[in-house]
Amino acid sequence: MIKKINTLVTITIICLISFAFTTSTSSKYKCMIQMTNYSGEGAYIVVSLLDKEGNYIKTLNVKGDDQDWYHDITEWWENLYGKKRPNIDAITGETLAGGERAVSVIEIDNDKINSGYKIRFETAVEDQKYYANDIEFELTNETVKSKVNGKGFIRYIRLIPQ
């Protein structure tokens, strides 16, 4: 009887440990986007999670809610959204115009930090340039609580752990 109880306890502990290691937890980050002072229409912005090879994994945030213009965010459209048409629950409002700023909350799986994964900010403005890598950086303990400068319509972003 005692052997059966010990065996049952052992199996239960192994199952709990296994569950603890396979359950991916995530963390939330405030993401503030500050736009440059440009003139023209508001920018569509897509924030994506990329794997070590630069393949799209997940859309973390979208600024701009008119799906008719999503094809202008070329890389994202051709490699993720246009092919798979996933149901995006990360659409958080209107486009951002020159000089504006917005704060959103994005969620990142903890196992993606310090593992070679990247985050990319793509921007597109009607009748203006498209920036596939307005901002792109590797997710590390340092970068998920930092300010990163943009190369196009985004002046900078700042991530703040919640």
C-alpha atoms as one frame of an Amber mdcrd trajectory, in Angstrom:
protein
   0.000   0.000   0.000   2.789   2.419   0.901   4.588   1.624  -2.400   1.415
   2.498  -4.339   1.048   5.795  -2.481   4.736   6.648  -3.043   4.378   5.795
  -6.734   1.257   7.955  -7.004   2.959  10.856  -5.225   6.003  10.526  -7.507
   3.851  10.507 -10.649   1.916  13.545  -9.395   5.123  15.472  -8.700   6.536
  14.603 -12.136   3.305  15.763 -13.814   3.335  19.055 -11.888   6.971  19.729
 -12.734   6.367  18.862 -16.374   3.353  21.195 -16.495   5.347  24.003 -14.879
   8.054  23.755 -17.537   5.715  23.516 -20.529   3.405  26.355 -19.539   4.612
  29.513 -21.233   4.099  32.589 -19.138   4.105  36.054 -20.579   4.677  39.584
 -19.400   2.957  42.822 -20.318   4.823  45.931 -21.391   3.651  49.479 -21.913
   4.798  50.477 -25.370   4.958  54.195 -26.043   5.404  55.210 -29.691   6.515
  58.787 -30.427   6.200  59.802 -34.083   8.497  62.209 -35.963   7.102  65.567
 -37.080   6.186  64.644 -40.650   3.295  65.988 -42.733   0.676  63.849 -44.381
  -1.713  61.085 -43.440  -1.482  59.004 -40.282   0.953  56.078 -40.229  -0.161
  52.478 -40.111   2.104  50.702 -37.620   2.487  46.960 -37.115   4.465  45.533
 -34.205   5.513  41.923 -34.815   7.395  39.173 -33.035  10.068  37.533 -35.222
  11.999  34.333 -34.621  15.796  33.985 -34.727  15.750  33.718 -38.527  13.516
  36.760 -38.981  10.291  34.807 -39.681   7.022  36.282 -38.475   5.635  34.543
 -35.397   2.900  36.828 -34.117   1.364  40.288 -34.481   1.662  42.109 -31.165
   0.003  45.409 -32.065  -1.549  47.269 -35.006  -2.200  50.999 -35.252  -4.760
  51.572 -37.986  -8.073  49.772 -38.186  -8.943  49.977 -41.903  -8.001  46.561
 -43.325  -8.147  47.947 -46.888  -4.714  49.500 -46.313  -2.955  46.566 -44.626
  -1.376  45.489 -47.927   0.748  48.686 -47.767   2.632  47.165 -44.822   4.345
  44.946 -47.370   6.589  42.602 -45.360   3.923  41.834 -42.767   1.257  41.424
 -45.473   3.330  39.091 -47.652   4.729  36.976 -44.818   1.911  36.724 -42.295
  -1.364  38.556 -42.516  -1.999  38.394 -46.265  -1.262  34.645 -46.350  -2.967
  33.443 -43.192  -5.472  36.189 -42.365  -5.328  35.503 -38.625  -7.911  37.060
 -36.364  -5.929  39.960 -34.912  -6.958  41.030 -31.437  -4.018  43.451 -31.189
  -5.631  46.291 -33.196  -5.550  49.195 -30.782  -6.835  52.205 -32.584  -6.298
  54.764 -35.259  -3.193  55.557 -37.250  -0.692  57.976 -35.724   0.059  61.277
 -37.473   3.239  63.328 -37.365   4.228  64.405 -33.854   1.619  62.225 -32.141
   2.269  59.619 -29.520   0.352  56.614 -28.262   0.710  54.126 -25.447  -0.460
  50.526 -25.798   0.106  47.360 -23.838   1.810  44.484 -25.615   2.296  40.979
 -24.273   5.454  38.959 -24.891   6.075  35.346 -23.882   8.875  35.268 -21.316
  10.644  32.427 -23.119  11.210  34.770 -26.106  13.420  37.093 -24.040  17.195
  36.433 -24.330  16.483  33.684 -26.889  17.307  35.458 -30.152  13.722  36.595
 -30.891  13.167  40.106 -32.227  10.478  42.731 -32.263   9.842  44.779 -35.407
   7.929  48.030 -35.946   6.828  48.560 -39.574   5.333  51.846 -40.746   3.519
  52.960 -43.869   1.986  56.319 -44.762  -0.249  56.878 -47.791   1.674  58.370
 -50.750   4.924  58.267 -48.766   7.658  55.785 -47.964   7.216  52.365 -46.335
   9.687  51.356 -43.616   9.881  47.579 -43.164  12.348  48.021 -40.305  11.468
  51.387 -38.852  12.619  49.796 -35.592  13.865  46.242 -35.098  15.783  44.881
 -32.118  16.494  41.648 -30.282  14.427  40.981 -27.182  16.733  40.973 -24.163
  16.343  41.859 -20.508  17.790  45.289 -21.336  15.798  46.101 -24.487  12.394
  45.301 -22.993  12.863  48.243 -20.640  14.547  50.724 -22.925  14.131  53.495
 -25.474  14.924  52.635 -29.122  15.201  55.215 -31.925  13.387  54.767 -35.222
  14.652  55.163 -38.781  11.479  56.397 -40.456   8.173  57.785 -39.220   8.801
  56.667 -35.637  11.076  58.973 -33.640  11.428  56.391 -30.841   9.637  53.748
 -28.834   9.944  53.097 -25.137   9.075  49.807 -23.470   8.222  49.720 -19.764
   7.600  46.406 -17.952   4.276  46.358 -16.104
